[in-house]
């Protein structure tokens, strides 16, 4: 079973690249080796800044298109929201388990 994801990369020139894959580790290595998208070849190295799981390739492609339509500011907000989610979850859990 393949797990499709939609992802955002931050390139060395601080631009953002959006793509999809079913093997994130392999795809990231290909981007950094200059063997993936033409866009990232001249802008490497790249850093993975956002990953979103998708139900299948079709859903991943649709999500990629919707992200590509976002402005840079909106993409940065999407990245920031994803970074905040795990922290908020940890904070909620730590409050529950703290002694009263």
HELIX and SHEET records of a PDB file:
HELIX    1   1 UNK A   24  UNK A   32  1                                   9    
HELIX    2   2 UNK A   38  UNK A   41  1                                   4    
HELIX    3   3 UNK A   57  UNK A   68  1                                  12    
HELIX    4   4 UNK A   72  UNK A   97  1                                  26    
SHEET    1   A 3 UNK A  16  UNK A  21  0                                        
SHEET    2   A 3 UNK A   4  UNK A  11 -1                                        
SHEET    3   A 3 UNK A  46  UNK A  54 -1                                        
END                                                                             
